[in-house]
Amino acid sequence: MNFIDYLFEHSKYSDNFLLLSRNVSLTYRDIYGDILRISSWIQNSIGTNSRIGILADNSPFFVQVYGGIIHSGNTAVIIDTKSSSKEIKNIISRCSIPIVFADQKYESLAAGVRVISCIPGDTSQSNLCLPSQIPKDTCAVIIFTSGSTGVKKGVMLTHNNLIANTNSILQYLNLSSDDRMMVVLPFFYCYGASLLHTHIRAGGSLVLDQSPFLGGALKGINEFQCTGFAGVPSTFLILVQKTPFLNLKFPSLRYFTQAGGHLSSSVIQKIGRTFPDKKFYVMYGATEATARLSYLPPDLLFDKPDSIGKGIPGVTLEVRNEEGNVVRPGEVGEIVAAGDNIMIGYLDEPDETARVIRDGWYYTGDLATVDDEGFIYIIGRKGTFIKSAGFRVSPQEIEDVIMQVDTVDACVVFGIPHPILGEAIIACIQSESDGEGLISSVKKHCSSLLPSHKQPADIFILQYLPLNSSGKPDRDAIKRLYKLHDNQSE
């Protein structure tokens, strides 16, 4: 089934609201009609089996164009709006994109190809029903990874990948047409796209937050009576530390979801204690897995701190050692996954695809252990472990300890070359506090909880940690800032 036909299967002519904001409200019938018009225009203009770019913020325009491209039998190439003009030019070239649908403010970034900034098609054709029989293994979407581990890769996702992962997420979140999501995550990010997919399939609605600050989204939760709120670690850290979030009431809210990286269990449990009537889903995933791989049931939030849970419905998740055997409790191995949600590969990178997909299993690059009940705990990522004084040290373990200090808002730990230790452990802290007092407190706290070989050799403070477009700490940028800081202090 065409993924768009699947999403709108039960709601294409519904007069219930699909998209809401303070500026516009559009029904399923409105959106689906525009999707069909765009689909028809694309088929008549360039045919099928092409790659078509989208360079747009969260908006009805994004949803209409995204749906129209996929419905037409073409591949939607979702471009991060925070990309540089050089990166965008590279993506357009790599994907041989003939047309980019773009917000007007981004038109100049897509130079060299045809750019369309409004909905094309005959507005009288509101009941088009185009043939849409497309093989399920046809690539529907290409999403470029955030680049946190190197050069951005184009993840190719099929209609079947998208359908499978959407079905799985709907099962464990128990979404229905009564659900309404406050959206602060961009749709060009797989986590944000999954919110769009699941709520359309369920017949629910999405509130598009237009505010540049999260405080506006908090107001919108109550204003629009939202039932769900989703965020990455930085989202929840900002809410807890910079807004009145923990002192507010959200009577309509049913649940929170968190993915996109590790959020300290102390922060998660603070939210859980503050809102005992709201479910908090800790989740884990990857763009290569469409979006989601695991979740921790909310009723285990306090019993299994720091666990990412187990595989979601339809996904087999294992932790394997270097010999390929499933680890025993307490042992460390790599998380591997199998399921219909796993990508068909990276765009034009067969060697890299073969490296991460072997015998039908996706090798995530995340190292983890398991407990006696099979719940998974990530301890770090391959390549990020610090080799100091002969020990392999997990940055995440040190970050969790430092985050327990009240005046620390966020923390990133990494290693730098050292002539004696091999690598020295460096902690970058985000805090409004400055000076030796905070550094002394952090060092004292670390010395009380960590052995000497895991204690930071140096600590430096930033008012704000640089983030990438997915809202995750940009480790490369942080390392550059530290190097500049270190050079200046010499």
RODO-2510 file (C-alpha; in nm, 4 decimals, decimal comma):
residues 490
     n   res          X          Y          Z
     1     m     0,0000     0,0000     0,0000
     2     n     0,1157     0,3536    -0,0739
     3     f     0,2189     0,5012     0,2613
     4     i    -0,0026     0,8090     0,2191
     5     d    -0,3083     0,5957     0,1352
     6     y    -0,2308     0,3972     0,4507
     7     l    -0,2098     0,7127     0,6660
     8     f    -0,5395     0,8554     0,5395
     9     e    -0,7172     0,5218     0,4972
    10     h    -0,9837     0,5956     0,7617
    11     s    -0,9847     0,9754     0,7642
    12     k    -0,9346     1,1193     0,4146
    13     y    -1,2781     1,2813     0,4055
    14     s    -1,3050     1,3612     0,7756
    15     d    -1,3934     1,7125     0,8879
    16     n    -1,1970     1,6639     1,2105
    17     f    -0,8951     1,8901     1,2493
    18     l    -0,5592     1,7503     1,1479
    19     l    -0,3393     2,0609     1,1889
    20     l    -0,3926     2,3389     1,4392
    21     s    -0,2047     2,6541     1,5266
    22     r    -0,2858     3,0046     1,6412
    23     n    -0,2972     3,1104     1,2752
    24     v    -0,4680     2,8264     1,0929
    25     s    -0,6822     2,5166     1,1398
    26     l    -0,7123     2,2572     0,8644
    27     t    -0,9195     1,9386     0,8478
    28     y    -0,8276     1,5990     0,7109
    29     r    -1,0454     1,6705     0,4074
    30     d    -0,8546     1,9976     0,3469
    31     i    -0,5104     1,8412     0,3724
    32     y    -0,5914     1,5268     0,1753
    33     g    -0,7431     1,7282    -0,1091
    34     d    -0,4254     1,9355    -0,1367
    35     i    -0,2111     1,6205    -0,1261
    36     l    -0,4011     1,4772    -0,4227
    37     r    -0,3684     1,8002    -0,6205
    38     i     0,0060     1,8106    -0,5619
    39     s     0,0373     1,4401    -0,6430
    40     s    -0,1487     1,4897    -0,9726
    41     w     0,0601     1,7938    -1,0644
    42     i     0,3854     1,6101    -0,9942
    43     q     0,2816     1,3083    -1,1999
    44     n     0,1823     1,5297    -1,4926
    45     s     0,4949     1,7478    -1,4630
    46     i     0,7806     1,5047    -1,4016
    47     g     0,6242     1,1596    -1,3723
    48     t     0,7336     0,9094    -1,1076
    49     n     1,0516     0,7582    -0,9628
    50     s     1,2285     1,0906    -0,9119
    51     r     1,3645     1,2449    -0,5935
    52     i     1,1991     1,5707    -0,4935
    53     g     1,3275     1,7989    -0,2195
    54     i     1,1441     1,9621     0,0709
    55     l     1,3030     2,2593     0,2458
    56     a     1,0400     2,3900     0,4839
    57     d     0,9571     2,4487     0,8479
    58     n     0,6692     2,2676     1,0196
    59     s     0,3571     2,3973     0,8463
    60     p     0,0559     2,2860     0,6429
    61     f     0,2743     2,3436     0,3348
    62     f     0,5273     2,0855     0,4556
    63     v     0,2568     1,8253     0,5252
    64     q     0,0771     1,8822     0,1943
    65     v     0,3950     1,8659    -0,0128
    66     y     0,5384     1,5696     0,1801
    67     g     0,2185     1,3742     0,1272
    68     g     0,1894     1,4770    -0,2381
    69     i     0,5439     1,3694    -0,3289
    70     i     0,5120     1,0262    -0,1693
    71     h     0,1594     0,9701    -0,3036
    72     s     0,2759     1,0515    -0,6572
    73     g     0,5214     0,7623    -0,6622
    74     n     0,8282     0,9770    -0,6073
    75     t     1,0743     0,9982    -0,3190
    76     a     1,0576     1,2869    -0,0713
    77     v     1,4068     1,4103     0,0190
    78     i     1,3675     1,5946     0,3481
    79     i     1,6292     1,8667     0,3883
    80     d     1,7246     2,0095     0,7262
    81     t     1,6374     2,3806     0,7133
    82     k     1,9400     2,4596     0,9287
    83     s     2,1772     2,3165     0,6693
    84     s     2,4271     2,5460     0,5029
    85     s     2,3832     2,6398     0,1382
    86     k     2,6838     2,4187     0,0605
    87     e     2,5231     2,1177     0,2332
    88     i     2,1927     2,1771     0,0524
    89     k     2,3679     2,2054    -0,2834
    90     n     2,5471     1,8781    -0,2078
    91     i     2,2211     1,6997    -0,1216
    92     i     2,0495     1,8298    -0,4360
    93     s     2,3431     1,7069    -0,6446
    94     r     2,3714     1,3669    -0,4731
    95     c     1,9995     1,3013    -0,5109
    96     s     1,9684     1,4456    -0,8651
    97     i     1,6740     1,6550    -0,7464
    98     p     1,4898     1,8428    -1,0257
    99     i     1,2459     2,0325    -0,8006
   100     v     1,2572     2,1605    -0,4448
   101     f     0,9435     2,2658    -0,2594
   102     a     1,0667     2,5384    -0,0245
   103     d     0,9426     2,8107     0,2062
   104     q     1,0033     3,1487     0,0479
   105     k     1,2702     3,2356     0,3036
   106     y     1,4735     2,9307     0,1959
   107     e     1,4397     2,9719    -0,1823
   108     s     1,7874     3,1208    -0,2249
   109     l     1,9443     2,8173    -0,0539
   110     a     1,8201     2,5862    -0,3277
   111     a     1,9835     2,7728    -0,6146
   112     g     2,0324     2,5865    -0,9392
   113     v     1,7056     2,3900    -0,9455
   114     r     1,3406     2,4773    -0,9865
   115     v     1,1978     2,6014    -0,6564
   116     i     0,8250     2,6001    -0,5776
   117     s     0,6966     2,7877    -0,2733
   118     c     0,3199     2,7463    -0,3120
   119     i     0,0826     2,4574    -0,3714
   120     p     0,0576     2,3787    -0,7430
   121     g    -0,2337     2,2070    -0,9111
   122     d    -0,5946     2,2672    -1,0116
   123     t    -0,7838     2,3812    -0,7011
   124     s    -1,1085     2,2483    -0,8496
   125     q    -0,9800     1,8907    -0,8361
   126     s    -1,0707     1,8324    -0,4736
   127     n    -1,1818     1,4704    -0,5176
   128     l    -0,8976     1,3297    -0,7233
   129     c    -0,8342     0,9627    -0,6615
   130     l    -0,5158     0,8712    -0,8420
   131     p    -0,3902     0,5164    -0,8881
   132     s    -0,1233     0,4570    -0,6297
   133     q    -0,0150     0,0938    -0,6555
   134     i     0,3503     0,1148    -0,5578
   135     p     0,5707    -0,1814    -0,4567
   136     k     0,6104    -0,1772    -0,0800
   137     d     0,9894    -0,1876    -0,1036
   138     t     1,0003     0,1347    -0,3108
   139     c     1,1925     0,4181    -0,1431
   140     a     0,9417     0,6739    -0,0169
   141     v     1,1633     0,9044     0,1892
   142     i     1,5301     0,9943     0,2221
   143     i     1,6326     1,1547     0,5512
   144     f     1,9885     1,2661     0,6079
   145     t     2,1376     1,1764     0,9431
   146     s     2,2330     1,4558     1,1802
   147     g     2,6010     1,3921     1,1177
   148     s     2,6886     1,3475     1,4867
   149     t     2,9357     1,0721     1,3939
   150     g     3,0730     1,2102     1,0695
   151     v     2,9537     1,2890     0,7171
   152     k     2,5775     1,2993     0,6715
   153     k     2,4302     0,9863     0,5162
   154     g     2,1069     0,9602     0,3207
   155     v     1,8877     0,7013     0,4924
   156     m     1,6496     0,5393     0,2432
   157     l     1,3130     0,4364     0,3900
   158     t     1,0490     0,2432     0,2008
   159     h     0,6704     0,2592     0,2133
   160     n     0,6823    -0,0670     0,4088
   161     n     0,9393     0,0695     0,6575
   162     l     0,7154     0,3677     0,7317
   163     i     0,3984     0,1604     0,7640
   164     a     0,5646    -0,0961     0,9921
   165     n     0,7144     0,1573     1,2334
   166     t     0,3937     0,3628     1,2464
   167     n     0,1925     0,0519     1,3336
   168     s     0,4390    -0,0413     1,6078
   169     i     0,4383     0,3021     1,7723
   170     l     0,0597     0,3211     1,7631
   171     q     0,0400    -0,0064     1,9514
   172     y     0,2485     0,0845     2,2538
   173     l     0,1322     0,4473     2,2803
   174     n    -0,2334     0,3434     2,2381
   175     l    -0,3082     0,6487     2,0228
   176     s    -0,6616     0,7237     1,9087
   177     s    -0,8554     0,9965     1,7288
   178     d    -0,8863     1,1730     2,0659
   179     d    -0,5102     1,2330     2,0853
   180     r    -0,3608     1,5732     2,0108
   181     m     0,0165     1,6278     2,0018
   182     m     0,1951     1,9550     2,0768
   183     v     0,4729     1,9502     1,8137
   184     v     0,8013     2,1278     1,8886
   185     l     1,0252     1,8841     1,6961
   186     p     1,0928     1,9495     1,3260
   187     f     0,9337     1,7186     1,0708
   188     f     1,2703     1,6880     0,8899
   189     y     1,3895     1,4873     1,1930
   190     c     1,2716     1,1233     1,2071
   191     y     1,1289     1,1680     1,5584
   192     g     0,9261     1,4688     1,4437
   193     a     0,8130     1,2844     1,1300
   194     s     0,6929     0,9921     1,3438
   195     l     0,4602     1,2282     1,5335
   196     l     0,3077     1,3305     1,2023
   197     h     0,2700     0,9731     1,0810
   198     t     0,1177     0,8231     1,3943
   199     h    -0,1350     1,0981     1,4554
   200     i    -0,2619     1,0992     1,0976
   201     r    -0,3060     0,7213     1,1014
   202     a    -0,4864     0,7411     1,4377
   203     g    -0,7115     1,0222     1,3155
   204     g    -0,5793     1,2575     1,5839
   205     s    -0,4442     1,6082     1,5472
   206     l    -0,1192     1,8031     1,5729
   207     v    -0,0656     2,1513     1,7117
   208     l     0,2212     2,3267     1,5347
   209     d     0,4033     2,5477     1,7816
   210     q     0,5028     2,8771     1,6175
   211     s     0,6786     3,0234     1,9223
   212     p     1,0603     3,0534     1,9239
   213     f     1,0577     2,9664     2,2950
   214     l     0,9303     2,6539     2,4704
   215     g     0,7254     2,8687     2,7061
   216     g     0,4864     2,9289     2,4169
   217     a     0,4437     2,5553     2,3691
   218     l     0,3578     2,5134     2,7374
   219     k     0,0780     2,7662     2,7001
   220     g    -0,0361     2,5906     2,3842
   221     i    -0,0727     2,2545     2,5610
   222     n    -0,3564     2,3931     2,7692
   223     e    -0,4910     2,6317     2,5049
   224     f    -0,5387     2,3468     2,2546
   225     q    -0,6022     2,0754     2,5167
   226     c    -0,3151     1,8599     2,3979
   227     t    -0,2870     1,5017     2,5197
   228     g     0,0786     1,4439     2,4264
   229     f     0,4141     1,6199     2,4344
   230     a     0,7352     1,4874     2,2766
   231     g     1,0915     1,6085     2,3201
   232     v     1,4608     1,5286     2,2995
   233     p     1,6845     1,5594     2,6093
   234     s     1,7562     1,9290     2,5501
   235     t     1,3810     1,9970     2,5295
   236     f     1,3158     1,8591     2,8762
   237     l     1,6315     2,0135     3,0247
   238     i     1,5191     2,3575     2,9048
   239     l     1,1663     2,3007     3,0361
   240     v     1,2897     2,1931     3,3791
   241     q     1,5630     2,4542     3,4174
   242     k     1,4425     2,7591     3,2252
   243     t     1,0618     2,7618     3,2406
   244     p     0,7873     2,7257     3,5069
   245     f     0,7109     2,3791     3,3641
   246     l     0,7282     2,1916     3,6959
   247     n     0,4914     2,4381     3,8623
   248     l     0,2210     2,4262     3,5968
   249     k    -0,0885     2,2095     3,5607
   250     f    -0,1774     2,0302     3,2382
   251     p    -0,5180     1,8707     3,2898
   252     s    -0,5567     1,7473     2,9300
   253     l    -0,2075     1,5976     2,9016
   254     r    -0,1947     1,2165     2,9031
   255     y     0,1717     1,1407     2,8332
   256     f     0,5251     1,2565     2,7518
   257     t     0,7681     1,0840     2,5164
   258     q     1,1460     1,1298     2,5146
   259     a     1,3961     1,0024     2,2588
   260     g     1,6903     1,1363     2,0609
   261     g     1,9600     1,0641     2,3171
   262     h     2,0224     0,9990     2,6832
   263     l     1,8372     1,2098     2,9401
   264     s     1,9603     1,1745     3,2966
   265     s     1,7328     0,9568     3,5081
   266     s     1,7387     1,2258     3,7781
   267     v     1,5638     1,4648     3,5376
   268     i     1,3193     1,1997     3,4143
   269     q     1,2244     1,1000     3,7669
   270     k     1,1812     1,4632     3,8715
   271     i     0,9250     1,5012     3,5919
   272     g     0,7661     1,1683     3,6848
   273     r     0,7261     1,2692     4,0490
   274     t     0,5891     1,6114     3,9553
   275     f     0,3301     1,4680     3,7176
   276     p     0,2378     1,1269     3,8623
   277     d    -0,0833     1,1157     3,6576
   278     k     0,1060     1,1513     3,3252
   279     k     0,2808     0,8604     3,1561
   280     f     0,6468     0,9175     3,0646
   281     y     0,7782     0,6994     2,7802
   282     v     1,1565     0,6705     2,7518
   283     m     1,2288     0,5614     2,3956
   284     y     1,5254     0,4710     2,1767
   285     g     1,5600     0,4702     1,8021
   286     a     1,7546     0,5674     1,4930
   287     t     1,6885     0,7216     1,1547
   288     e     1,8058     0,3898     1,0068
   289     a     1,5177     0,2223     1,1924
   290     t     1,2630     0,4712     1,0504
   291     a     1,2263     0,6168     1,3989
   292     r     1,1741     0,3797     1,6891
   293     l     1,3383     0,0631     1,8203
   294     s     1,2509     0,0356     2,1911
   295     y     1,0542     0,1861     2,4767
   296     l     1,0387     0,1544     2,8530
   297     p     0,6842     0,1061     2,9863
   298     p     0,5987     0,4112     3,2016
   299     d     0,5154     0,1991     3,5054
   300     l     0,8828     0,0916     3,5173
   301     l     1,0203     0,4454     3,5140
   302     f     1,1429     0,4265     3,8746
   303     d     1,2190     0,0527     3,8783
   304     k     1,4458     0,0575     3,5708
   305     p     1,6247     0,3945     3,5780
   306     d     1,8401     0,4616     3,2695
   307     s     1,6932     0,1652     3,0788
   308     i     1,5710     0,2062     2,7211
   309     g     1,3387    -0,0888     2,7771
   310     k     1,2904    -0,3629     2,5182
   311     g     1,2084    -0,3806     2,1480
   312     i     0,8804    -0,2307     2,0321
   313     p     0,6151    -0,4559     1,8701
   314     g     0,7485    -0,5989     1,5451
   315     v     1,1141    -0,5339     1,6320
   316     t     1,3634    -0,7869     1,7637
   317     l     1,6323    -0,6175     1,9713
   318     e     1,9407    -0,7962     2,1001
   319     v     2,2736    -0,7052     2,2588
   320     r     2,5549    -0,9114     2,1073
   321     n     2,9227    -0,9498     2,1928
   322     e     3,2056    -0,9407     1,9374
   323     e     3,1567    -1,3117     1,8658
   324     g     2,7964    -1,2469     1,7682
   325     n     2,6451    -1,4116     2,0765
   326     v     2,3726    -1,2563     2,2898
   327     v     2,5312    -1,1155     2,6062
   328     r     2,4509    -1,2360     2,9538
   329     p     2,3325    -0,9916     3,2239
   330     g     2,6087    -0,7463     3,3093
   331     e     2,8125    -0,8129     2,9944
   332     v     2,8641    -0,5436     2,7311
   333     g     2,7836    -0,5740     2,3623
   334     e     2,6393    -0,3895     2,0643
   335     i     2,2672    -0,3341     2,0153
   336     v     2,1411    -0,5015     1,6966
   337     a     1,7904    -0,4895     1,5554
   338     a     1,5714    -0,6679     1,3017
   339     g     1,2274    -0,5766     1,1736
   340     d     1,0335    -0,4365     0,8799
   341     n     1,1256    -0,0850     0,9949
   342     i     1,4967    -0,1189     0,9116
   343     m     1,6108     0,0945     0,6166
   344     i     1,7024    -0,0530     0,2776
   345     g     2,0366     0,1259     0,3009
   346     y     2,2323     0,4470     0,2683
   347     l     2,2063     0,6422    -0,0561
   348     d     2,4925     0,5456    -0,2913
   349     e     2,6985     0,3989    -0,0048
   350     p     2,6951     0,0190    -0,0474
   351     d     3,0042    -0,0380     0,1665
   352     e     2,8675     0,1660     0,4569
   353     t     2,5312    -0,0094     0,4195
   354     a     2,7009    -0,3496     0,4321
   355     r     2,8905    -0,2425     0,7435
   356     v     2,5762    -0,1693     0,9456
   357     i     2,3303    -0,4192     0,7941
   358     r     2,4501    -0,7779     0,8127
   359     d     2,2385    -1,0894     0,7622
   360     g     1,9234    -0,8816     0,7987
   361     w     2,0334    -0,7222     1,1278
   362     y     2,1029    -0,3536     1,1805
   363     y     2,4145    -0,2916     1,3914
   364     t     2,3439     0,0338     1,5720
   365     g     2,6927     0,1173     1,6999
   366     d     2,5500     0,1632     2,0510
   367     l     2,7082    -0,0396     2,3307
   368     a     2,4847    -0,1666     2,6074
   369     t     2,4243    -0,4233     2,8739
   370     v     2,1139    -0,6070     2,9958
   371     d     1,9677    -0,6965     3,3326
   372     d     1,8241    -1,0282     3,4505
   373     e     1,4861    -0,9475     3,2915
   374     g     1,6286    -0,8531     2,9538
   375     f     1,5912    -0,4762     2,9851
   376     i     1,8587    -0,2875     2,7938
   377     y     2,0892    -0,0143     2,9283
   378     i     2,3043     0,1904     2,6904
   379     i     2,6506     0,2658     2,8240
   380     g     2,7937     0,4520     2,5272
   381     r     2,8572     0,4607     2,1562
   382     k     3,1362     0,2913     1,9665
   383     g     3,4087     0,5476     1,9083
   384     t     3,3017     0,7775     2,1926
   385     f     3,4568     0,5739     2,4759
   386     i     3,7526     0,7465     2,6327
   387     k     4,0726     0,5413     2,6676
   388     s     4,2374     0,6900     2,9739
   389     a     4,5186     0,5403     3,1827
   390     g     4,4527     0,1988     3,0301
   391     f     4,0779     0,2031     3,1045
   392     r     3,7807     0,2335     2,8674
   393     v     3,5569     0,5003     3,0187
   394     s     3,1958     0,5718     2,9236
   395     p     3,1279     0,9484     2,8888
   396     q     2,7621     0,8859     2,9729
   397     e     2,8474     0,7471     3,3169
   398     i     3,0407     1,0620     3,4059
   399     e     2,7747     1,2898     3,2553
   400     d     2,5079     1,1272     3,4731
   401     v     2,7124     1,1901     3,7870
   402     i     2,7836     1,5542     3,6995
   403     m     2,4155     1,6159     3,6164
   404     q     2,3333     1,5416     3,9806
   405     v     2,4877     1,8767     4,0798
   406     d     2,1994     2,1238     4,1137
   407     t     2,3507     2,4164     3,9250
   408     v     2,4515     2,2043     3,6226
   409     d     2,1993     2,2411     3,3386
   410     a     2,3642     2,0082     3,0868
   411     c     2,6930     1,8258     3,0421
   412     v     2,9034     1,6684     2,7675
   413     v     3,2126     1,4613     2,8448
   414     f     3,4799     1,3703     2,5893
   415     g     3,8466     1,2804     2,5639
   416     i     4,1410     1,4723     2,4215
   417     p     4,4884     1,3361     2,3415
   418     h     4,7252     1,3237     2,6408
   419     p     5,0942     1,2220     2,6302
   420     i     5,0786     1,0066     2,9434
   421     l     4,7135     0,9028     2,9908
   422     g     4,6399     0,8404     2,6241
   423     e     4,3282     1,0541     2,6583
   424     a     4,2373     1,3055     2,9268
   425     i     3,8743     1,3319     3,0368
   426     i     3,7160     1,6728     2,9746
   427     a     3,3752     1,7840     3,1033
   428     c     3,1913     2,0715     2,9376
   429     i     2,9138     2,2061     3,1589
   430     q     2,6225     2,4281     3,0696
   431     s     2,5385     2,6526     3,3626
   432     e     2,4502     3,0100     3,4437
   433     s     2,6844     2,9823     3,7395
   434     d     3,0432     3,0689     3,6649
   435     g     3,3802     3,0409     3,8274
   436     e     3,5768     2,8175     4,0561
   437     g     3,2901     2,7563     4,2976
   438     l     3,0931     2,5446     4,0505
   439     i     3,4034     2,3662     3,9234
   440     s     3,5036     2,2849     4,2798
   441     s     3,1548     2,1466     4,3553
   442     v     3,1591     1,9267     4,0461
   443     k     3,5079     1,7926     4,1207
   444     k     3,4116     1,7164     4,4801
   445     h     3,0941     1,5379     4,3687
   446     c     3,2843     1,3332     4,1097
   447     s     3,5543     1,2330     4,3571
   448     s     3,2887     1,1021     4,5966
   449     l     3,1190     0,8829     4,3350
   450     l     3,3777     0,7977     4,0693
   451     p     3,7137     0,6187     4,0832
   452     s     4,0155     0,8345     4,0061
   453     h     4,0521     0,7144     3,6450
   454     k     3,6969     0,8366     3,5657
   455     q     3,7280     1,1833     3,7156
   456     p     3,7533     1,4804     3,4736
   457     a     4,1008     1,6222     3,4277
   458     d     3,9521     1,9557     3,3273
   459     i     3,6111     2,1222     3,3484
   460     f     3,4961     2,4252     3,1583
   461     i     3,1691     2,6133     3,1617
   462     l     2,9526     2,7433     2,8785
   463     q     2,6320     2,9411     2,9140
   464     y     2,4821     2,7353     2,6308
   465     l     2,5964     2,4110     2,4718
   466     p     2,5817     2,4262     2,0914
   467     l     2,3138     2,1923     1,9536
   468     n     2,2719     2,0341     1,6124
   469     s     1,9468     2,0603     1,4153
   470     s     1,7994     1,7585     1,5964
   471     g     1,8443     1,9286     1,9325
   472     k     2,1355     1,7079     2,0374
   473     p     2,4651     1,8466     2,1737
   474     d     2,7057     1,9074     1,8861
   475     r     3,0121     1,7277     2,0207
   476     d     3,2433     1,8433     1,7434
   477     a     3,1507     2,2083     1,8030
   478     i     3,1958     2,1631     2,1783
   479     k     3,5410     2,0142     2,1286
   480     r     3,6367     2,3093     1,9092
   481     l     3,5170     2,5517     2,1764
   482     y     3,7209     2,3678     2,4382
   483     k     4,0309     2,3777     2,2204
   484     l     3,9851     2,7530     2,1795
   485     h     3,9277     2,7890     2,5544
   486     d     4,2342     2,5780     2,6305
   487     n     4,4563     2,7757     2,3942
   488     q     4,3430     3,1039     2,5445
   489     s     4,4100     2,9844     2,8987
   490     e     4,7677     2,8807     2,8217
***
